[in-house]
Amino acid sequence: MIRQAAVIDSMQHWIAKGWLSHLNRAFVGFLLDLEPDATEAVLWAGALLSHQLDRGEVYLDLEKLCEQPGLTLAIPADDAWAVEQDEAAAELARLKDYSIETWKAALTQSRLVSFGEGVTPLVLTGNRLYLRRYWHYEQIIQACIMQRLQPVRDSLPSSLSERLQRLFPTSSESPDWQKIACVLALRARFAIITGGPGTGKTTTLTKLLALLIHLAQEDSENPKTLNILLAAPTGKAAARVSESIAKALDNLAIDESIKQCIPRKASTLHRLLGSGHDSRRFQHNRHNPIVADIVIVDEASMIDLEMMASLLGALPANAQLILLGDKDQLASVEAGSVMGDLCRGAEQAAYDAATLAWIADYAGERLKPAAALGSAINQQTIMLRHSHRFDEHSGIGQLARAVNQGDALQAQSILSDTAHYPDLRPEPRADYFALRQRPTADAANSLLRKLVINEGVLGYGYYLAQIGDCRPNTAERCDEWALQVLAAFDAFQVLSALRRGPWGVEGLNQRIEEWLFARSKQALWYEGRPVMITRNDYNLGLMNGDIGIALRDSSGKLKVAFPNTDPLAALKIRWVSPMRLPDVETAFAITVHKSQGSEFNHVALVLPENISPVITRELIYTGITRAKESFTLLESCDGVFSKAILTCRK
Ligand SMILES: Nc1ncnc2c1ncn2[C@@H]1O[C@H](COP(=O)(O)OP(=O)(O)OP(=O)(O)O)[C@@H](O)[C@H]1O
């Protein structure tokens, strides 16, 4: 008992430092209630597991914990890394008493732990300690995907080859991964199409759907019209997907009757599953499945473990699931990097003999066997590799590639060859910028200010001008105006790696508000304040990450205008009183995490003065690839960018 009290004391100290939360401590209390004589190792393991869940990790990896406790637990927190590193190392040393064997021995003997099915709160599998709920989600995902991997047909009709030929007449790519994606996705009820920005995921999807519709219509035994549903994790992502699908369909040379069967509007996953009020309990589940033949989810890297389990659990057994997304992006904010995990090994295209034969027979592509065989999921995973949006001259494309490959030297060399901002006018072909001189905090701040107040589209001036110059004088035009302001806001976005500190979103938003409104702290709500929802509000139908802008409506009242992402909604804008929005934060600067699923014409990525474990290659890559036309790197201290590129969490 004395030893238990000592553990709790240490935990209190960690809570005071902000390394653990009260919730983590409460979880330990819950474990103690169930097992009053729990050992210190079990209590620590419980607290650290709870801490990992807060950080978006699904389990506590005991092996990594033993090897690199600070890095594994991200203690101290990112914004205090520089100052608290030594103290944290000394505190973490107390965990050094435990080896992987002693952790496992203690957990194995505890009544709180089992190794699979059961009722214990904790589950140990190998070196991974899970909370039962998350272990269960993984089981559901695994079982539902495995069931869908079974081929649904052992051959494709000959009429399909002709259609494929028409859809993919010639290709600049060799092999043609888009064509391969189509033929593989026709084989089973599950497929993942992953690729960086502009690699043709949406284009491929529309062709695939056209083929699937033909196949269903031509089925001699049971011709049918497919019920196809399209979804994305957030409202913003759903709106972007709808836009991309509509564009891809406009460019697709197929019969109008087939096009009519392809949905142009995506809903959010919450809506697809039928979200109940204030909860993640959905109307659709295995007892009441969704009615669909094909479900497509874009921006799948944003799906967390719980949502993926809910989705798979609610799919009817015969429905086909197609996931689209960029596996190299950051994982979801909630626990679980499902897409990254499912796509492990996708680069190698490690197909087995049956898959290679299928590809050769139907796509006419003879791929070389990989050195080692990939997993069963790899057989239905296709990585698109050629960006059609960023050509070889595009700085954004080159930079994203170098970052993704962990090539810090190449990334630096691209940036040192950069355009700069003599008068904030980009050179004609350059689409990326960085401070040319040695970065310092002052230089970064002054460039950021210049950018932010820039009256053109490179900064927020353009957006502010839309508010003032385009204000309508009739109530009817208010929605149109709000849409215009929201679109203008998407032209530029400041992104930060961190939340706190002068280079985190809190500090940046404060400075940007002062620069733009030339007033130090004014009222919390003012016209032009962009806000991001920070917690799902099922009553208002606003989801974490949705962005709205405070505007005066036709009656002069300040309201927040949100784009209506419901595909069936008649009104394009929803006006919500600020009083009804307790969980929002200013969004001139947002975290890279929160920017997922969105794209902006110009992105300014701000890096802090010190590296910390959260500033990783995936984060930099995600930040860069949010930019459609131009990208600016603002390093407040030399070296952080390069170090981040060398830090890979995979
Ligand atoms: N095989 C191709 N040949 C030529 N152009 C293509 C090809 N595939 C896609 N494109 C073009 O590249 C652009 C990007 O394609 P698409 O929107 O399908 O990519 P994406 O991977 O879905 O992009 P995002 O990153 O926005 O999700 C579009 O203009 C599209 O017409």
The ligand as an SDF file (V2000), in Angstrom:
LIG
                    3D

 31 33  0  0  0  0  0  0  0  0999 V2000
   -4.3740    9.7990  -65.7860 N   0  0  0  0  0  0  0  0  0  0  0  0
   -4.4980   11.1140  -65.8140 C   0  0  0  0  0  0  0  0  0  0  0  0
   -4.0290   11.8130  -66.8730 N   0  0  0  0  0  0  0  0  0  0  0  0
   -4.1250   13.1510  -66.9150 C   0  0  0  0  0  0  0  0  0  0  0  0
   -4.7020   13.9010  -65.9630 N   0  0  0  0  0  0  0  0  0  0  0  0
   -5.1760   13.2680  -64.8970 C   0  0  0  0  0  0  0  0  0  0  0  0
   -5.0990   11.8450  -64.7380 C   0  0  0  0  0  0  0  0  0  0  0  0
   -5.6440   11.5040  -63.5680 N   0  0  0  0  0  0  0  0  0  0  0  0
   -6.0390   12.6460  -62.9810 C   0  0  0  0  0  0  0  0  0  0  0  0
   -5.7620   13.7020  -63.7720 N   0  0  0  0  0  0  0  0  0  0  0  0
   -6.0410   15.1140  -63.4710 C   0  0  0  0  0  0  0  0  0  0  0  0
   -5.2990   15.4720  -62.3090 O   0  0  0  0  0  0  0  0  0  0  0  0
   -6.0500   16.3410  -61.4730 C   0  0  0  0  0  0  0  0  0  0  0  0
   -6.1850   15.7080  -60.0860 C   0  0  0  0  0  0  0  0  0  0  0  0
   -6.9620   14.5220  -60.2020 O   0  0  0  0  0  0  0  0  0  0  0  0
   -7.8930   14.0120  -59.0140 P   0  0  0  0  0  0  0  0  0  0  0  0
   -8.7430   15.1170  -58.5120 O   0  0  0  0  0  0  0  0  0  0  0  0
   -8.5610   12.7890  -59.5060 O   0  0  0  0  0  0  0  0  0  0  0  0
   -6.7680   13.6550  -57.9760 O   0  0  0  0  0  0  0  0  0  0  0  0
   -6.9390   13.3270  -56.4130 P   0  0  0  0  0  0  0  0  0  0  0  0
   -5.8520   12.3830  -56.0640 O   0  0  0  0  0  0  0  0  0  0  0  0
   -8.3320   12.8910  -56.1580 O   0  0  0  0  0  0  0  0  0  0  0  0
   -6.6840   14.7370  -55.7860 O   0  0  0  0  0  0  0  0  0  0  0  0
   -6.8360   15.1900  -54.2410 P   0  0  0  0  0  0  0  0  0  0  0  0
   -5.4670   15.2780  -53.7520 O   0  0  0  0  0  0  0  0  0  0  0  0
   -7.4980   16.5110  -54.3730 O   0  0  0  0  0  0  0  0  0  0  0  0
   -7.6920   14.1990  -53.5320 O   0  0  0  0  0  0  0  0  0  0  0  0
   -7.3940   16.5370  -62.1590 C   0  0  0  0  0  0  0  0  0  0  0  0
   -7.3370   17.7350  -62.8830 O   0  0  0  0  0  0  0  0  0  0  0  0
   -7.4920   15.3630  -63.1090 C   0  0  0  0  0  0  0  0  0  0  0  0
   -8.2600   15.6690  -64.2550 O   0  0  0  0  0  0  0  0  0  0  0  0
  1  2  1  0
  2  3  1  0
  2  7  2  0
  3  4  2  0
  4  5  1  0
  5  6  2  0
  6  7  1  0
  6 10  1  0
  7  8  1  0
  8  9  2  0
  9 10  1  0
 10 11  1  0
 11 12  1  0
 11 30  1  0
 12 13  1  0
 13 14  1  0
 13 28  1  0
 14 15  1  0
 15 16  1  0
 16 17  2  0
 16 18  1  0
 16 19  1  0
 19 20  1  0
 20 21  2  0
 20 22  1  0
 20 23  1  0
 23 24  1  0
 24 25  2  0
 24 26  1  0
 24 27  1  0
 28 29  1  0
 28 30  1  0
 30 31  1  0
M  END
$$$$
